[in-house]
Amino acid sequence: MLYREAGDFKTTYRSDQQTFPIKSERWLFWAFIAFAFLVVPFFINDYWNKAVFMPLLIYCMAALGLNILVGYAGQVSLGTGGFMAVGAFACYKLMTAFPWMDMFTVTVLSGVVTAGVGILFGLPSLRIKGFYLAVATLAAQFFLVWMFNKFPWFYNYSASGQITAPERTIFGVAVTGANTTPWATYVFGLVLVFVFAWVARNLTRGRIGRSWMAIRDMDIAAEIIGVSPLQAKLSAFAVSSFYIGMAGSMLFANYLGAAEVTEAFGIDKSFLVLFMVIIGGLGSILGSFLGAAFLVLLPVLLKNIMVDQFGWATDLAAHVQIMLIGGLIIFFLIAEPHGLAQLWRLTKEKLRLWPFPY
Amino acid sequence: MKLKKFAIAGAIAAALSASVSVVPASAELVFPSLSYRTGPYAPNGIPFADGYSDYFTLINERDGGVGGVKISNPECETGYNTEKGVECYESTKGEGSGALIYQPLSTGITYQLIPKVTADGIPLHSMAYGRTSAMNGKVFNWVFNYPANYWDGATIAVQHAKDMSGGDLNGKTIALVYHNSAYGKEPIRTLEEKAKSEGFKLTLIPVDHPGQEQKSQWLQIRRERPDFVFMWGWGVMNAVAIQEAANIRYPMDHFIGIWWSGAEQDVLPAGDGANGYKSLNFTYVGKDKPVFADIQKYVVDAGKAAGDGSNIGTVQYNRGMYAAMLAVEAARKAQEMSGTMDINAAQMRDGMENLNVDAARLEELGMAGFGPAVSVSCANHGGSGEALVQQWDAGAKQWKAITEFMPADRELVTRLAMEDSEAFAKENNITPRECK
């Protein structure tokens, strides 16, 4: 009734192939975007920004990146934390070496640096796959964290090994440092995520995305029909690392403000982002967002309910939360192994027939 | 459909919880506790949080609060994790009439919060942890680290080693086993300076978070046999290191930990092997003070204790109490100075800056000799920098103080802290304020 394609005529190939083919879905999408851009910035406060929106945007970015690699190109990676660290340290070095540079440039350049490192650590993927590749990327994770802790050049020889983001502005508005306003960092993150999600969506529909999926589905067949594994795999590593590097840069500069490589970019980050991608849905842009939202928002929600509403002890709440989230992950994976994105797809199928299913 | 309903229910619950948690502002002193009762650092985090909270409960129950104003102590679980620390800070800073003081018990979270509290105007007290150069009150207006800091600790440990070797460290070797993080790296600068002036050789042995695996580090110590081993460890790392030291039969009385590496939880797992292990300390161990009778009566027996009561009198519990006592005394001072009972964060800061807890005041509080006398000033946010050395007696399962409170090499510490804080000020465009 509400959600159907009847009467929505497509007269060009272009409109036939658009991302949201159904009118009400398009409306929903634009309403959502308008809400995010035009309503939230006026009502956001420190708490919502720091506890909800910034982590959500950052992990959406990271999950998008990892989904390109794992979901679209089929290359398992456990190096996400390490690549995020590359982004963060690149960001720090750029911020301190070129104080005049604006934050958009810094963040994108951090992504570019990470893309380079990603290609380097993607080289083993040309020879090995599956579990063996996962182990090779795991090595990247440990090597990168060790390197950033070992060589003082990366943290500008500070005594503690901490990197701290100095204040940087965009159009005169501070987006890093202590004196930022919640709306500024939020809009900064939102613009980046919006633009690059758009790019990711269109990359995955085009030639490059198809070559990634061909490699994922059967690499030998792909090679026979003319897809170059070298180009496809390395471009997947590059693009994926680019996104993850930007996420790391935002995590450090816009969200945390100070970071310590072993603590902020450990192996648990790699697993967290991988879980987001798996729970959200492999090979789905929407899935990256849903997975990130699930693992970022649910703990905050549970904590608010258990500690603030029920007045439970904080340790009890923390333990219950770990169990509940673990349980929910298992539940969702049994109920729908293809992730939350697939659940949404099924919901849409049912909605089309509602209220007269056959 | 189901999922959608679920999502809507979730959104409503989120909105509800956000709206209800806004408590109407009432006259109370908000001292949030960023604690960690889960994760690899919980063995040390739990007793500290219990002590911190129980002392506030005691003040509320026995004295009816500070100057008649009750203390509220909202707790938030950080898990020693900086991201959760940020969330906890943001969620508690607006609680009630606004948070008055933060004590995160984590050097990483402290580094994270220094710029934030400075922008928000809330005092941060990193009691003997955090950024050492915060002792320079001219640069760090809102940050305090009295009564002692890591660099003080490093010089005291060196002094103790020197006393043990007959007053000369020339040609000796000292290995530093440290948590490979901002916390563990803090003393390196000072120890390097000391190595130059005292003529000992310093070996750095990092242990990565969380520190459950230290075989290779202790193999290196076994091979090199340094004359002394210093440790900057926390959480499970402490217990593992002491066990490993016992395994390689390292002479325990030459193994000296910082004050965060010397609690019962750290030595008990190693059993008799831990006998003779030393650590620095700046708080009293035991429960033979009048204040503990009150805690028993008003808090534990009344069923209001934060923990199960088994930690009372242990190192970390007492240290949590000491931290809470310093906060309460600062609030008292702030009330006295501002002439109002309902103080705000800026008045709290002034109270901390003029805090003076001497031996007589400790005696009045029923805590005679509980810690060093603390006196804070505008320029010196770092207190006196004294600590003592304690030794573990595995037979009696007790820590015994083997020295009096020893002064740190404040000349060196102050010089290094000035260098560091001035560099910080320059980096962040802070003009150091004048102190009268």
Interface residues (C-beta under 8 A of the other chain):
Chain A: D46 Y47 N49 K50 A51 P55 N149 A159 S160 G161 Q162 T164 P166 G177 A178 N179 Y255 L256 G257 A258 A259 E260 T262 E263 A264 G266 L297 V300 L301 K303 N304 I305 V307 D308 Q309 A313 T314 D315 A317 A318 H319 I322 L343 W344 T347 K350
Chain B: M1 L3 K4 G10 A13 A14 L16 S17 A18 V20 S21 S35 R37 T38 A42 I46 E75 C76 E77 G79 N81 T82 E83 V86 E87 E90 S91 K93 G94 T107 G108 Y111 Q112 P115 K116 T118 A119 R131 N180 S181 A182 K185 E186 I188 R189 P206 D208 H209 D420 E427 N428
